[in-house]
């Protein structure tokens, strides 16, 4: 019986890691500072901290008024590693 419970637990964790089970809405799977439920509501990927892959985390873009779904909205025109807002 214990082996069966352990097997069920392992299958559960591996299924969540592969994205087959919904992530907990209050958790932050990707560690970007936005909870999974909020990320789903704005269309970002709760398993990727930088959904648009522009180098700025989803949290950073939301907090500073950027668009975490548009990789062209965050530019560093003067190459100082600072976001142009």
C-alpha positions in Angstrom: 0.0 0.0 0.0 2.8 2.4 0.8 4.5 1.7 -2.5 1.3 2.5 -4.3 0.9 5.8 -2.5 4.5 6.7 -3.2 4.1 5.8 -6.9 0.9 8.0 -7.1 2.8 10.9 -5.5 5.7 10.6 -8.0 3.4 10.4 -11.0 1.6 13.5 -9.7 4.8 15.6 -9.4 6.1 14.5 -12.8 2.8 15.2 -14.5 2.7 18.8 -13.0 6.3 19.4 -14.1 5.4 18.4 -17.7 2.4 20.7 -17.6 -0.2 18.0 -17.8 -1.9 19.2 -14.5 -2.8 22.8 -13.9 -0.4 24.6 -11.6 -1.8 25.9 -8.3 -3.3 29.4 -8.9 -1.7 30.9 -5.8 1.8 29.5 -6.5 4.6 31.0 -8.6 6.0 28.1 -10.6 8.5 30.1 -12.6 9.6 32.3 -9.6 9.1 35.6 -11.4 7.0 37.2 -8.7 3.6 36.8 -10.4 1.3 34.1 -9.1 0.1 31.5 -11.6 -3.5 32.6 -11.6 -2.6 36.2 -12.4 -0.3 35.1 -15.2 -3.1 33.0 -16.7 -5.4 36.0 -16.5 -3.0 38.3 -18.4 -2.0 35.7 -20.9 1.6 35.1 -19.8 3.2 31.6 -19.3 3.2 30.6 -15.6 6.1 28.2 -16.4 8.3 30.8 -18.0 9.6 33.9 -16.1 10.1 35.8 -19.3 7.2 34.9 -21.5 8.2 37.1 -24.5 11.9 36.3 -24.1 13.1 39.9 -24.2 15.3 39.6 -21.2 12.9 41.3 -18.7 10.9 39.1 -16.3 7.1 39.2 -16.6 6.9 40.8 -13.1 9.3 43.6 -14.1 7.4 44.4 -17.2 4.0 44.4 -15.4 5.3 46.5 -12.5 6.9 49.1 -14.7 4.2 49.2 -17.3 5.7 47.1 -20.1 4.0 44.4 -22.0 5.2 40.9 -21.0 3.7 39.6 -24.3 5.6 42.0 -26.6 9.3 41.5 -26.9 9.7 44.7 -28.9 8.4 47.0 -26.2 11.4 46.7 -24.0 14.4 48.2 -25.6 17.8 49.3 -24.3 18.6 51.9 -26.9 21.6 53.3 -25.2 23.1 49.9 -24.1 23.2 50.8 -20.4 21.3 47.6 -19.4 18.4 49.8 -18.2 14.9 49.5 -19.6 13.8 52.6 -21.6 10.4 53.6 -20.1 
